[in-house]
Amino acid sequence: MAGSLLRRVLDLVELLANHPRGLPLQTIAETLDIPKSGAHRLLAELAEHHYVVQDGETGRYLLTTKFATLGLKHLSRTGVVDIAQSVLDRLAGLSGELARLAVVDYPRLVWVAKAQGARTGLRYDGDMGTEARLSTTSTGIAWLASLSDEEGLSLVMRQGLGAPEECGPNAPRTVAALMALVNEARARGYAWVQDTNTPGAAAMAANIVHPQTGRAIGNLSVAGPSLRLGEAQRDAIAPELIAAAADLSSVGAFSEYLGALGGRAAVTPG
């Protein structure tokens, strides 16, 4: 019973995290497939501890910043972002585009830090804390390239290839098309995509590898408008991107934490 209750609380938190403007009680209950009274009790408990608040005008329930604060506090204590930020800043400055750090939180890949190199004109930006779509982002394809085909495809199937309206016009629609991108990334040593995840955007990513296990524990990416981040710019940035990822791979404290977090397949606590 306790496990079921905890699962419902976690499902509720994840639901609200995906709706920053909040949701009405009825929608929450229907989405979670629980009675309205049960949803209200969970929300009241979370509100009592200041994790949830109800908008006085709309009646919608929203997460407070308490979860985000805990996450940021945790990352700051691990030193991951502090270690990576100087590398991100340098990569953003060299490329003139958005540089991002994603970490493996098995079976997810999540963006946790960034630096913006574009000062004028078109800028591509992205939300931190969001899960990368494995089949359409350079970040996801770089990670898949480090895994066996079997493991990688199982992770993709968990997430799905994505509906056409959710992706860019060049997004792979079949496993064969996806594997073509993955194999190209393996051959290059980094992933490269254009108009697959977001229309009008291109990106490239190189893995950060745990020095002992050899597993990818995250990756660095550079993303920008397709018109600006073309093949010539890609070829110029690639050596810097690969070198930056290698730098982070060699930092002991960085790789130790990320290796424990998700550098290998998750193990269920026993």
C-alpha positions, 0 to 999 in steps of 0.5 A: 500500500505504501509503495502504491501511494509513493508511486502515485505521489511521484506520478503526480509530481512528474505530471505537474513538472510537465505542466508549468502553468498548472493543472485543474484537479479534475484533469489531474485525477483523470490523467492519473486515473485516480478518484478526485478525492484521492488526488485532492488528498495528495495535493493537500499533503504536498501543499502542506509541505510547500511542494505544491501551491494552488493558484487562487484565481484559476484553481490550478495546482502548480509545483513550487520551486522547492523541487527545483531548489533541491535538484540545483542544491544537489547538483551544486554539492556534487560539483558537476555543474561547477566543473563543467561550466568553464568547459561549456563557456569556452565551447560556447565562445569558440562556436558562437552557439549554444553549448549544453551538458547532458548527463545519463540518469539511466534510462534517461538523458537530461540536460543540466547546464548550458552556455549561450555563445550567440550574442546577436541574430538568431539564437537557439536555446533549450530548457534545462532539466528536460529529457532529451529525445534519443531518436532525434537529438544529437545528444540522444544519438551520440549516447545511442552510438555508445551502446549496443544496438539492442540496448539502445533500441530498447531505450528508444522504444521506451520513449518512442520515436515521436509523432511527426508534429513533435519533431523536425522534418528530417526526424527518423521515422523508422528504426533503419533510418535511426540506425543510419544516424547512429552508425554515422555518429560511430564512424565520425566520433560524434553525432550530427543532426539537422532539422530532426528534433526542431525545425530549422535547428542543427546540433552535434554532440560528443560523449563524456566517457567514464575512464574505468567502465568505458560507458558514456556518462553524459555528453557535450553538444553544440546547437544552433540555427541550421542556416548558421551551423552548417557542415563547414562550421560543424567541421571547424567545431568538431575537434574542439567539441571532442577535446572538451568532452575528453577533458571532462572524461578525465576529471575524476570527481566528475566521472565518479559521480556521473558513473554512479548516477547512470554510466551503467545500466540501472540496478534495482535497490535490493 
